[in-house]
Amino acid sequence: MPLTAQAFWVLSPGRGAICRQELPPRNPDQLLVRTLYSGISRGTESLVFRGGVPLDLADSMACPMQEGGFPGPVKYGYALVGQVEAGPEALIGRRVFALHPHQDLCLIDEAACRLIPDAVPDRRAVLAANMETALNILWDGGAGPGQRIAIVGAGLVGCLVARLAARLPGVELTLVDIDPARADLARHLGAGFALAAECGALARSCDLVIHCSASGEGLSTAIALAGTEATLVEASWYGDRPVAIALGGHFHPSRLRIISSQVGMVANNQRPRWNFARRLDKALQLLDDPALDRLLETEIPFAELPAAMAALADGRGMPAGCPVVHYPPVDLQEAACIP
């Protein structure tokens, strides 16, 4: 008998549903994976939910096991933690991470599944894709010991970058945000904290500035913090939104360098030696850090994901951390048919 899975689909901009679909027969190179948790990458997935992916970037924005296309119907997501139910005997019962959309039962190529280290709990493992992004950002920026580093935007990616940067010897690290409530989180992650409106003491003094706030105001703040010939890494994704920034003042006299960072390619200085699998395995290893549990603030039952995504997409319920989807049984009679 064919197996029936349930998956979250964006049917059209602003409208999602849990849909059922029959899985094809498993081929010998695939694993049958029962999902334990998945994570929501709020910035990117909110853009997808709102229909904000520019059509000319549809190919580069596609996630590895996506179905459908933008603006919808589309099955999108890339942070799934599950347990192997069928496949090679040595893998039965093992926990794996995969860049797969939100779905309760999945057929995934064995090569696309990465084993989760025993020391990393199920829920924390959903951070692997975002940790991979954070690692790539630091590579792109050339972060090193002793630098004065500012990270503008204390969302999930900004916090993960801060946690990694805090491990560099002698680093002077400040997490900058508009929300004073995130000061305690910054200290928990090993960083100093400054409000965006009150960070003048850092002006024109940083060796490396990383921008993660996805706002023009945040990018202007980041430019103001960069010292002479410093590097500014733009790690935000704006989708189809135009962004106005001020490139007057000290920008040209200080010979600032702005570079983009995007996880779809391994950072240039690592690419001759690192592939995607090695980078993702390293991200999973870096999750052996209990301090990161503070970034898992919201848990959503799978059946409630359509409503939760609508709330996240319009800015309601904006925790600093990663919303985590858990997978209790869902009544198939309540699920819509696949689009």
N, C-alpha and C positions, 0 to 999 in steps of 0.2 A: 504494500500500500504506500502511495506517495506521502511524504511528510508535509505537513502544513505549517508554515511560519507566519509570524505577524511582524510587520515592519511599519515604521513611521514614515509617511510620505507628506511632502508639501504638495498639495493638490493644485494650488494656485497661490499667488502672493497673499499672505495673511491667513491662509486656511490650510490646516493640516489634519491628518486622520491616521488612525491605526488601521492598516489594511492587511488582509490575509493573502497569501500566495503559496502555491504548491512548489516544493523544491524538486528539482530534477533528480534523477538517480545520481548518487555520488560516484565520481570517477576515482581511480586509484590514487591520484595526486591530491585529492581533497580531504579535508577534515570536516567532520560534522561537529559543530561547536554550539553548545548551549550557553547562552549569554547569562552572565552574572550581573554585570554592571556595564553601563556605557556613560561616557562623559559628553557634556555639551560644550563645544568651543563657542562661547556666547557671541563674540564679535562676528565671526565668519558665519555661523549658523543663523544668527539673526538677520544678517544681510540676505542670505539665501531665502529665509522665511518671508522676508518683506519683498522679495523679487528685486533686490538691489544689485545683482551681479550683472555687470555690463556684458552685453551679448558678444562683444569682440574679445572678451576674456573668458568665454564659456569653457573653452578647451583647457586653459591653464588653471581654472578654478575647479575643474572636475576632481572629485576625490577618487581614490583607487577603485572602490567597488560600488560606485554610484550607479544607479539605474535612473532612466528618464533624463530629462534635460531642463535647463533653466528657461523660463522662470517656474515651470512646473507642468505636469506632475514630475517630481524628482524625489528620489530617495537619497538622502545626503547625511553624512556624518563620518567621523574617523577616529573614534576612541572607544573601542569595544573590548571588554574583558570577558572571557568565557572559559568553559571547561570542555575538553575534547571528549565526545561521546563515541565517535567512530573514526577509525583511521589505523595507522600502525600501532601494534600492541604496546610499544614502548611509550606512546603518547596518550593512551587512554587514561582519562582522569587528570591529565596535566592541565595547568592553567596557561592560557595564551592571550596575547594582546594582538589585535589586528586593526588596521585602518579600514573599518567597515561601518556602514550606516547603522542606525538604531534598529535592531531586529532581534527577536528572541531565540531563533534557531537559524544557523547559517551553515552553508557549505563554502569553505574558504580553502584556497590552494595552500598546501602545507608550507610552501616557500614564503607565503605572505603572513604566516603566523609566527610570532616571536615568543619564546618561552619566558614566562615571568619568573624572576628570581624568587627563591623561597622566602627571602626576608621581606619581600614587598607584599603588603596585604592587597586583597582584591580591589577595594575601593580606591586606594591610593594609585593603583596601576592605571586607572583611567587617565591620569595626568601624563602618560607617556608621550602622547603626540605633542602636547604643549611644552613638555620638558625638552623634547627634540627641537622645537622651535626656539626655546630659550638658549639651548646650547649653540644652535646655528647663529643666533644673534651675537653672542659673545665672540664666536669665531670671526664673524663678519667684521666686528668692531676692533678686533685685535686686542682684546682686553688682556692686561698683564698685571703682575705684582706691583704694588706701590702706587698705582694710578689713583687719581681722584676721579671717581665715576659717579655720574648722576643718572638716575632712571626716572623719567617723567611718565607717570601713569601707574598707579598701584592696583591695576587689575590683575588677572591671573597670570598672564605672560610676564608683565612687569615684575610681579612678585617672584616668579620662578627665576627670572634673570637675576634679580637681587640675591636670591638664595645661592645661586651658583657663584656670582661675583663676590659674595661675602667670604667664600672659601679661598680667595686669592690672598697670598701673604701681603700684609701691609697696605691693603687697599683702603682708601677713604671713600666710603660708599654712602650715598644719600638717595632715598626714595622720595620722590616729589609727587604730591597729589593735591587735589582741591578739597578732599574730605579729611578733616582732622581726626575722624574716628579711625583712620588707618595708620595712625602713628604707632599704636601698640603692635599692630601686625608687622610693621616695618622693623621694630625692635626685636620682635620674636624671630624674624628671619635673619637678623644679624646686620641690619642696615640702620643708618640714621634716617631721620624724617624731616621734611620741610614742606610747609604749605606753599603752593605755587605762587601765591600773592606775597609771600614773605621769605623768598629764597635769595634775596639780593646779595647776601654774603658769599654766595657761590658764583655770582655773575662773572663771566669771562675767565673762569678759573679751572674748569674741568678738562681733563685729558680726553675723556670719552663721555659722550652723552647718548643715551638710548631713549628714544621716544616711543611710548606704547599707549598713549591716551586716545588715539584716533580722533583728535580734534585739532583744528587750526590754532586755537589758543595754546594748547599743550606744545605744539611744534614751535610756536614763537617763544614759549618759555624755554624750550630745549636749546634753541639758537642762542638765547641770551646767556645761558650757562656755559657755553662752549668757549674754551680759551683759545689763544692764538694757534692756528694750524691744527686745531683739535678735530676729531672725527665725531660726527653725529650720525647715528644709525637710526633710520626711519623704519620702525618695525610695525607700524600701524597699517591697517587695511581699511580703505575708505569706500570701496565699491564704486558706485556711480556718483558719490557726493563730491562736489568741488571744494577745494580747501584754499583759503586765503591766508598767506603768511607774509610777514614783513622781512624783506631781504635788504633793507637799508641798514642804517646804523653801522655796527661793527662787523657785519657779515663779510663784506668784501675786504676791508682792511685787515681783518683777522685771518683771511684765507681759509675759511672753514670748508670742511669737506663733508657733504651729506651723501650717504650711501643708503640704498635700500637693502632690506634683508627679507628674504622669503624662503620658507622651508622647502619649497618645491625643488630647490637645487641645493646640494651640499655647498657650504661656503667655499669660495674659490681657493683659499689657502690650504684647505684640507682635501679638496677633491681628488688629487692624484692618488691618495691613499685610503680614502673613506668612501664607502658606498652607502646606500640608504639603510641596508640591513645592519651594518656595523654601527651607524649613527643611532638607529632606534634601539639596538641592544644596549648601547652606552646610556641612552636616556632612561631605559628601564633600570639599569644598575644605579643610576643617580637618584632614583626614587627610594632607595634604602635610607630614608631620612624621616624620622617621625615628626619633625617640625613641619613637614608639608601637609600633615593632616589638618592643620588650621585652614588650608585652602579648599577643603571639602565641606562647604557650609550648608548646602541644600540638597535634599534627596527627594526624588520625584518618582512615584510609581509609573511604570511604563504606560499604563492605561491613561494616565493624566498628562502625558507628554504633549498632545496637541494644545491643550489649554496653557500649559506651562510655557511652551515656545511662543505663543501669542503674547503672554505677559512679558517674557524676556525681550521680545522683539520691539515692544513699544516702551521699554524702559522701566516697567514695573518690576519690583523685586530684583535689585541689582547687587548681589553680594560680590565681595572681592574675589571669591573663590570660584571653583568649578561646580556647576550644578551636576549632580550625579543621578542617573536614571537606574532604578533597580527593577527587577523583573519577576514579580510574583505572577502566578498564572492569570491569564486574561481569558474571559469567555469568548470563544470564537464567534458566537452568535452576535456579539456586540461589535465585532470588527467589520469594517466595510470591505468590499471586494477591492482587489488590486486595481489601480486606475488603468 
